[in-house]
């Protein structure tokens, strides 16, 4: 057997593997669609991420929290909007049928529906959508703003109390006291209005502090009309109020004030973890009364998070705070850290899915090889003995490659195109597999199976099953390379060669 014949046999074998791999790809894709393997694996991978690793949450309470939190994330608008399907009678009808088949499979196998009361979920979630969905579900941003609102309220009360003490400590004539008290009443009302606007999300924290500073400046200016600087009381009032206003106007004092009023991410997550490393900040929040809104918000967040997630988010929060900046900048970096954390976990999950899919592909490939009686040993024997069959298969293989130059079977369009061309080729050639006469099992004169022949057949089926599991893309690329090498032939000698 010369080299061209061997190459023709290899091309024919690869073409047959490509034909069967296309069939296997269609069947596996159909099974994956009906049973929602990708969406189910993604949901389970997110639960593993939340529970802190492949071991998952062992404690029943923690396990329940993982499931509830994962369902809540999937119910958030950013994730829910990803689970969209095509509209129309035909797509919706097909989707309904696949869901019913999947539900029937779950009932038959006694498997739990990972999507809860939903019939399906997204097969892919971008990292930014997961991060937004997680933060939205845990209400981290809302909780931090609520704490800032409470702290601003306390700061306002402390400032007013300090200003009131300064006013009461002045030795004022009886005629001046009502006027100063009236000015203080105006300042109190203005401070209350600024804080109320902040609580109603009508301004930022820095803007609220600017407004309070402006109102305080008006109060000092109007009060000094009735407290001449030449008098002892007027000079003392001016001196003490200068210190109060400096807490608003000084660049360094303002930065310190903002850090006091805005909770850091790590402090907040320390609170949620009940780790009292920063006692003053933690105590300030946790000592709220049980009927206060902040206490209820913290308790709600605490009850929704498994312990492993609290620790993971605390580490990510510390990384986010390493870059400095205000709370909003830290939140943005925190969201980016969650995105990186999610991407890294999904890369590992993708590897697990590919390994599982490869195992299914081997089983499916072997099943197809047996059902189609695609025995690799018999195929090679038939191709080596039948020159007409060999030439015909090679012709169609060559035409397939020439019609699809530089094509990769990595999308549905190219896969369908190659599948249609292969189907047309199969209409005109009888490939050496199937249960027709030339490919049947060998029997003795009494009609009994010959065990050596059966063992050879089993080995040939297994070889074909493993080959089919390699996938249509692998065999199409291999076919293209082999045909291109054969067409290129031997390189002609160079003119410089002797």
C-alpha positions in Angstrom: 0.0 0.0 0.0 1.7 3.2 -1.2 1.6 6.6 0.5 -1.1 8.3 -1.7 -3.5 5.4 -0.8 -2.8 5.7 2.9 -3.5 9.5 2.7 -6.7 8.8 0.9 -7.8 6.3 3.6 -7.0 8.9 6.3 -9.0 11.5 4.4 -11.9 9.1 4.1 -11.8 8.2 7.8 -11.6 11.8 8.9 -14.5 12.7 6.6 -16.6 10.0 8.2 -15.7 11.1 11.7 -16.7 14.6 10.7 -20.1 13.4 9.4 -20.8 11.5 12.7 -19.4 14.4 14.8 -21.9 16.8 13.1 -24.7 14.5 14.1 -23.3 14.2 17.7 -23.0 18.0 18.0 -26.7 18.4 17.0 -27.9 15.8 19.4 -25.7 17.1 22.3 -26.9 20.7 21.6 -30.5 19.5 21.6 -30.0 17.7 24.9 -28.2 20.7 26.4 -31.1 23.0 25.3 -33.9 20.7 26.7 -32.1 20.0 30.0 -30.7 23.6 30.2 -27.2 22.3 31.0 -25.5 25.7 30.5 -28.0 27.7 32.5 -28.1 25.1 35.3 -24.4 24.8 35.5 -24.1 28.6 35.7 -26.6 28.8 38.5 -24.8 26.1 40.5 -21.5 27.7 39.9 -22.8 31.0 41.3 -24.0 29.1 44.4 -20.6 27.6 44.8 -19.0 31.0 44.5 -21.4 32.4 47.2 -20.9 29.4 49.5 -17.1 29.8 49.4 -15.8 27.0 47.2 -16.5 23.6 45.8 -17.3 22.1 49.2 -20.2 24.4 49.5 -22.1 25.3 52.7 -22.3 22.3 55.1 -24.5 23.9 57.7 -28.2 23.7 56.7 -28.8 27.3 57.7 -25.9 28.5 55.5 -26.9 26.2 52.7 -30.4 27.7 52.8 -29.0 31.2 52.8 -26.9 30.4 49.7 -30.0 29.2 47.8 -32.1 32.2 48.8 -29.4 34.7 48.0 -28.8 33.1 44.6 -32.5 33.2 43.8 -32.6 36.8 44.9 -29.7 37.7 42.6 -31.4 36.0 39.7 -34.6 38.0 40.5 -32.8 41.3 40.4 -33.6 43.4 37.2 -30.0 43.3 36.0 -30.0 39.5 35.8 -33.7 39.0 35.1 -33.4 41.1 31.9 -30.8 38.7 30.5 -33.3 35.8 30.4 -35.0 36.9 27.3 -36.3 34.7 24.5 -37.4 35.4 20.9 -40.9 36.5 20.4 -43.4 34.8 18.0 -45.6 31.8 17.7 -42.9 29.4 16.5 -40.1 30.3 19.0 -42.5 30.5 21.9 -44.0 27.2 21.0 -40.6 25.5 20.7 -39.5 27.0 24.0 -42.7 25.7 25.7 -42.0 22.2 24.3 -38.4 22.2 25.6 -39.5 23.4 29.0 -42.1 20.7 29.2 -39.6 18.0 28.2 -37.1 19.4 30.8 -39.8 19.4 33.5 -40.7 15.8 32.6 -37.0 14.8 32.9 -36.8 16.4 36.3 -39.9 14.5 37.5 -38.6 11.2 36.1 -35.2 11.5 37.7 -36.4 13.3 40.9 -34.0 16.1 40.3 -34.6 19.5 41.9 -35.2 22.5 39.7 -32.3 24.9 40.4 -34.3 27.9 39.2 -36.9 27.6 41.9 -40.4 28.6 40.7 -38.9 29.7 37.3 -38.6 27.4 34.4 -35.3 28.7 33.1 -32.4 31.1 33.6 -29.8 32.9 31.6 -27.0 30.8 30.1 -24.4 33.6 30.4 -24.1 36.5 32.9 -21.6 39.3 32.3 -19.5 40.1 35.3 -20.8 43.7 35.5 -24.4 42.4 35.6 -23.5 40.0 38.4 -21.7 42.6 40.5 -24.6 45.1 40.1 -27.2 42.3 40.9 -25.3 41.3 44.0 -24.9 44.8 45.4 -28.5 45.6 44.5 -29.7 42.4 46.3 -27.5 43.1 49.4 -28.5 46.8 49.3 -24.9 47.8 50.2 -25.1 51.2 48.6 -28.5 51.9 50.2 -27.3 50.8 53.6 -24.2 53.0 53.4 -26.3 56.0 52.4 -28.7 55.3 55.3 -25.8 55.2 57.8 -24.6 58.5 56.3 -28.0 60.1 56.8 -28.1 59.0 60.4 -24.6 60.3 61.0 -25.4 63.6 59.4 -28.5 63.9 61.6 -26.3 63.3 64.7 -23.7 65.7 63.4 -26.3 68.4 62.9 -27.6 67.9 66.5 -24.1 68.1 67.9 -23.4 71.3 66.0 -26.6 73.0 67.1 -26.0 71.9 70.7 -22.5 73.4 70.6 -23.8 76.7 69.0 -26.5 76.9 71.6 -24.0 76.4 74.5 -21.9 79.2 73.0 -24.9 81.5 72.8 -26.1 80.7 76.4 -22.5 81.3 77.7 -22.6 84.9 76.5 -23.3 87.7 79.0 -26.1 89.3 76.9 -28.5 92.0 77.9 -32.1 91.0 78.2 -33.1 92.9 75.1 -30.6 91.1 72.9 -31.3 87.5 74.0 -34.6 87.0 72.2 -33.0 88.3 69.0 -30.2 85.8 69.2 -32.6 83.0 70.1 -34.6 83.9 67.1 -31.5 83.7 64.9 -30.7 80.3 66.4 -34.2 79.1 65.7 -33.8 80.1 62.1 -30.4 78.3 61.9 -32.0 75.2 63.4 -34.8 75.2 60.9 -32.3 75.6 58.0 -30.0 72.8 59.3 -33.1 70.6 59.6 -34.1 71.4 56.0 -30.6 70.6 54.7 -30.6 67.2 56.5 -34.1 66.4 55.3 -33.1 67.2 51.7 -30.2 64.8 52.0 -32.4 62.1 53.4 -34.7 62.5 50.4 -31.7 62.1 48.1 -31.9 65.7 46.9 -28.2 66.4 47.2 -24.8 64.9 48.0 -23.1 64.8 51.3 -20.6 67.4 50.3 -23.3 69.7 48.9 -25.2 69.3 52.2 -22.1 70.3 54.2 -21.6 73.4 51.9 -25.2 74.4 52.5 -24.9 74.1 56.3 -21.7 76.1 56.1 -23.5 78.8 54.2 -26.4 78.9 56.6 -23.9 79.1 59.5 -22.2 82.0 57.9 -25.5 83.9 57.6 -26.2 83.2 61.3 -22.8 84.5 62.4 -23.1 87.6 60.3 -26.6 88.4 61.4 -25.8 87.7 65.1 -22.8 89.9 65.1 -25.0 92.9 64.3 -26.3 92.7 67.8 -22.9 91.6 69.3 -20.4 94.4 68.5 -16.8 93.1 68.3 -15.7 95.8 70.7 -17.6 94.2 73.5 -16.2 91.2 75.3 -19.2 89.0 74.5 -19.0 89.8 70.8 -15.3 89.0 70.6 -15.8 85.7 72.4 -18.7 84.7 70.2 -16.7 85.5 67.1 -13.8 83.5 68.3 -15.7 80.4 69.2 -17.9 80.5 66.1 -14.8 80.7 64.0 -13.8 77.3 65.3 -17.2 75.8 64.6 -17.2 77.1 61.0 -13.7 75.9 60.4 -15.0 72.3 60.7 -17.0 73.0 57.6 -14.6 75.2 55.6 -11.1 73.9 56.2 -10.0 71.5 53.5 -8.5 69.1 56.0 -11.3 69.4 58.5 -13.8 68.8 55.7 -12.0 65.6 54.5 -11.9 64.3 58.1 -15.6 65.2 58.5 -16.6 63.3 55.3 -14.7 60.2 56.5 -16.6 60.4 59.8 -20.0 60.8 58.2 -19.5 58.2 55.4 -18.9 54.6 56.5 -16.1 52.8 54.8 -16.9 49.5 53.0 -14.7 47.4 55.3 -16.2 48.9 58.4 -19.7 48.2 57.1 -18.8 44.7 56.2 -17.1 44.3 59.5 -20.4 45.2 61.0 -22.2 42.6 58.9 -19.6 40.0 59.9 -19.9 41.0 63.6 -16.2 41.4 63.7 -15.4 44.3 66.1 -12.0 45.2 64.9 -12.9 48.9 64.6 -15.0 49.2 67.8 -16.1 52.8 67.6 -17.6 52.6 64.1 -19.1 49.2 64.6 -20.6 50.1 68.0 -22.1 53.3 66.6 -24.1 51.3 64.1 -24.9 48.2 66.0 -26.1 50.0 69.1 -29.0 51.4 67.3 -32.4 50.4 68.7 -33.9 47.3 67.2 -36.8 49.3 65.8 -34.6 51.8 64.0 -34.4 51.6 60.2 -30.6 51.1 60.1 -30.7 48.2 62.6 -33.4 46.5 60.5 -31.5 47.0 57.3 -28.3 45.6 58.8 -30.2 42.7 60.2 -31.8 42.0 56.9 -28.5 42.1 55.1 -27.0 39.9 57.9 -29.7 37.3 57.5 -29.4 37.1 53.7 -25.6 36.5 53.6 -23.8 33.2 54.2 -20.7 33.5 56.4 -18.3 32.7 53.6 -19.6 35.5 51.4 -19.2 38.0 54.3 -15.5 37.1 54.5 -15.0 37.3 50.7 -16.7 40.7 50.4 -14.7 42.0 53.3 -11.4 41.2 51.6 -12.6 42.7 48.3 -13.7 45.9 50.2 -10.3 46.2 51.7 -8.7 46.0 48.3 -11.2 48.7 47.0 -10.3 51.0 49.9 -6.6 50.7 49.1 -6.9 53.3 46.3 -8.3 56.0 48.6 -11.0 58.4 47.4 -14.5 59.0 48.7 -17.2 56.5 49.3 -18.6 56.6 45.8 -15.1 56.0 44.3 -14.6 53.1 46.7 -18.0 51.6 45.8 -17.0 51.8 42.1 -13.7 50.0 42.8 -15.5 47.5 45.0 -17.9 46.7 42.1 -14.8 46.2 39.8 -13.3 43.8 42.4 -16.5 41.8 42.5 -16.4 41.6 38.7 -12.8 40.2 38.7 -13.7 37.8 41.5 -16.7 36.6 39.5 -14.7 36.3 36.2 -12.0 34.2 37.9 -14.6 31.9 39.4 -16.4 31.5 36.1 -13.2 30.6 34.3 -12.9 27.6 36.7 -16.6 26.8 36.3 -16.1 26.9 32.5 -13.3 24.3 32.8 -15.6 22.0 34.9 -18.4 22.4 32.3 -16.0 21.5 29.4 -14.8 18.4 31.3 -18.4 17.3 32.0 -19.4 18.0 28.4 -16.4 16.0 27.1 -17.5 13.0 29.2 -21.1 13.3 27.8 -19.6 13.6 24.3 -17.7 10.3 24.7 -20.8 8.5 25.9 -22.9 10.0 23.1 -20.2 9.3 20.5 -20.0 5.7 21.5 -23.8 5.4 21.4 -23.8 6.8 17.9 -21.0 4.5 16.8 -22.9 1.5 18.1 -26.3 2.7 16.7 -24.7 3.5 13.3 -22.4 0.5 13.4 -19.5 2.9 12.8 -16.6 0.5 13.4 -13.3 2.3 12.8 -11.5 -1.0 12.0 -14.2 -2.1 9.4 -14.2 1.5 7.9 -10.5 1.3 7.3 -10.7 -2.2 5.8 -13.5 -1.1 3.4 -11.7 2.1 2.4 -8.4 0.1 1.8 -10.2 -2.5 -0.4 -12.7 -0.4 -2.3 -10.9 2.1 -4.5 -14.2 3.5 -6.0 -15.5 4.2 -2.5 -12.2 5.8 -1.5 -12.1 8.1 -4.5 -15.7 9.1 -4.1 -15.3 10.0 -0.4 -12.1 11.9 -1.2 -13.9 13.8 -3.9 -16.6 15.0 -1.6 -14.1 15.8 1.2 -12.1 17.9 -1.2 -15.2 19.8 -2.4 -16.3 20.4 1.2 -12.9 22.0 2.0 -12.7 24.0 -1.2 -16.2 25.5 -0.6 -15.4 26.5 3.0 -11.9 28.0 3.0 -10.7 29.4 6.3 -14.0 28.3 7.9 -14.1 27.4 11.6 -17.1 25.5 13.0 -17.4 27.8 16.1 -20.8 29.2 15.4 -24.2 27.9 14.4 -24.2 29.5 10.9 -21.0 27.8 9.7 -21.9 24.5 11.4 -25.3 24.5 9.6 -23.7 25.3 6.3 -21.2 22.4 6.5 -23.9 20.1 7.7 -26.1 20.8 4.7 -23.1 20.2 2.3 -22.3 16.9 4.1 -26.0 15.8 3.9 -25.9 16.4 0.1 -22.8 14.3 -0.2 -24.4 11.4 1.8 -27.3 11.3 -0.6 -24.8 10.3 -3.3 -22.4 7.9 -1.5 -22.9 4.9 0.8 -20.4 5.3 3.6 -19.0 2.2 5.1 -21.1 2.0 8.2 -24.6 1.0 9.1 -26.2 -2.4 9.5 -26.4 -3.4 5.9 -24.9 -6.6 4.6 -21.2 -5.7 4.2 -21.0 -4.3 7.8 -23.0 -6.9 9.8 -21.5 -9.0 12.6 -19.7 -12.1 11.4 -21.5 -15.4 12.1 -20.4 -19.0 11.9 -22.2 -21.6 9.8 -24.7 -22.2 12.6 -25.6 -18.5 12.8 -23.7 -17.9 16.1 -21.6 -14.8 16.8 -17.9 -15.2 16.4 -16.5 -13.8 19.7 -13.1 -12.6 18.2 -15.1 -10.7 15.6 -17.4 -9.3 18.3 -14.5 -8.1 20.4 -12.9 -6.5 17.3 -16.2 -4.8 16.6 -16.5 -3.5 20.2 -12.9 -2.1 20.0 -13.8 -0.4 16.7 -16.9 1.1 18.2 -15.0 2.5 21.1 -12.4 4.0 18.8 -15.2 5.7 16.8 -16.9 6.9 19.9 -13.7 8.6 21.2 -13.1 10.1 17.7 -16.7 11.4 17.4 -16.3 13.1 20.9 -13.5 15.2 19.5 -16.1 17.3 17.8 -16.9 18.5 14.3 -14.6 21.5 14.5 -11.6 19.4 15.3 -12.2 17.0 12.4 -13.1 19.7 9.9 -9.8 21.5 10.7 -7.9 18.2 10.4 -9.5 17.5 7.1 -8.6 20.9 5.8 -5.0 20.5 6.8 -4.6 17.0 5.3 -6.2 18.0 2.0 -4.1 21.2 1.7 -1.0 19.2 2.4 -1.9 16.6 -0.3 -2.8 19.3 -2.8 0.4 21.1 -2.2 2.4 18.0 -3.1 6.2 17.9 -3.0 7.9 21.2 -3.0 9.7 21.8 -6.3 13.5 22.3 -6.1 14.8 25.8 -6.0 16.7 27.2 -9.0 19.7 27.6 -6.8 19.8 24.0 -5.9 22.1 21.7 -7.9 
